[in-house]
Amino acid sequence: MTIVQIDKENWESSIKKLFGAYRLFGPVKEADFHNFKQLEAGQLPDLSCLNTRLSPKSIIYPQTEVMFKYTLDENEEDHHILKEVDKDYSPQAVMGIRPCDAKAFELVRLNFDSPDYKDPYWLNAYTATTLVGLACESPCKTCFCTTAGCGPYHEEALDVLLIDHGDQYWAKVLSDKGDAFVTAAGWTDAVDEQPAIKEIETKKKTAEDKISAFVKTDNLRQVDTNELYNAKFWEEVSFSCINCGTCTYVCPTCWCFDIQDENRGSQGCRIRNWDSCMYPLFTLHGSGHNPRGTKLHRVRQRFMHKLKYYVDKYDAGIQCVGCGRCVRLCPVNIDIRRVCGYMNGHVASAEACEV
């Protein structure tokens, strides 16, 4: 492991060097919010935001992605041929990603890179990507990452971790990808490692102590799935939901998609789009039957998947990194922390459970 220092006065010039080697993405302010965008030549990532409104998952997993194009024109030589669309998998780097959003890619990978199925689009994009994280010094009030298997200085999935150090950034190199990125940027001024590690640990503890929100997950594996599925608190939880899907679109660990063909005349394309388990059409069968025909069914599915099915299927923690976006942006104030408390504390045949 290497820790190098970057003088902020040299930050802009070092970023310019990177444009020749990477497609760069970073937080950019749009109206009142920040989101991750591809940076234009000379444009700097805005590292002043607490977190972006949307997660950067779309950089690897686009909201809309054309997979194939086809023609039905029998006059063309290659009529009725379905052709895969060329993709750009050249090296790209995401700068300023928060540790929680980076950890989310590891959770999602269990779905897109399984022993039985490997999604080439997701995997090729992920392999081409270098994740340059920014440690959180002042987490949002709705963040609960420390009890969701993450934290303000969490290093998992990151290639480089940037730490704000006054007039400098410290860059902690965590992988070969990270080493290549640091070299391309010309960041070669190493700091004395042992004192730096000690100071980073102190800053990490200070940041973690600022987090006051939490979830309890210790009992989720032991709770009986059928009992939890039939718990009476789901009616209360789902009562105010309007099935808008905001929670799924802002979530860095939601992965549901739909594949559609769009045809115009004799030309068409096959597209993969984000989808949401909150939508009534998501599980509608061709017969007209919908096994999740009510919002209670859909709300229950979302939370059962993230907090129970995922835990049991992958023998892992919850499918959540505690970024707090769904808490902040739900228009009717449904709170995953409260629901997790209900589920974790559920007792068989109980009328309701207290958080």
HELIX and SHEET records of a PDB file:
HELIX    1   1 LYS A    8  ASN A   10  5                                   3    
HELIX    2   2 TRP A   11  LEU A   18  1                                   8    
HELIX    3   3 PRO A   56  ILE A   59  5                                   4    
HELIX    4   4 PRO A   99  PHE A  112  1                                  14    
HELIX    5   5 PRO A  120  THR A  127  1                                   8    
HELIX    6   6 CYS A  145  THR A  147  5                                   3    
HELIX    7   7 ASP A  176  ALA A  185  1                                  10    
HELIX    8   8 GLU A  193  ASP A  209  1                                  17    
HELIX    9   9 THR A  225  TYR A  229  1                                   5    
HELIX   10  10 PHE A  233  SER A  238  1                                   6    
HELIX   11  11 THR A  246  VAL A  250  1                                   5    
HELIX   12  12 PRO A  280  THR A  283  5                                   4    
HELIX   13  13 LYS A  295  MET A  304  1                                  10    
HELIX   14  14 HIS A  305  TYR A  309  3                                   5    
HELIX   15  15 TYR A  310  TYR A  314  1                                   5    
HELIX   16  16 ARG A  325  LEU A  329  1                                   5    
HELIX   17  17 ILE A  336  ASN A  344  1                                   9    
SHEET    1   A 7 THR A   2  ASP A   7  0                                        
SHEET    2   A 7 GLN A 168  VAL A 173 -1                                        
SHEET    3   A 7 VAL A 160  HIS A 165 -1                                        
SHEET    4   A 7 THR A 129  LEU A 134  1                                        
SHEET    5   A 7 GLN A  92  ILE A  97  1                                        
SHEET    6   A 7 ARG A  23  GLU A  30  1                                        
SHEET    7   A 7 PHE A  33  GLN A  38 -1                                        
SHEET    1   B 4 LEU A  82  GLU A  84  0                                        
SHEET    2   B 4 THR A  64  THR A  71 -1                                        
SHEET    3   B 4 GLN A 267  TRP A 274 -1                                        
SHEET    4   B 4 PHE A 257  ARG A 264 -1                                        
END                                                                             
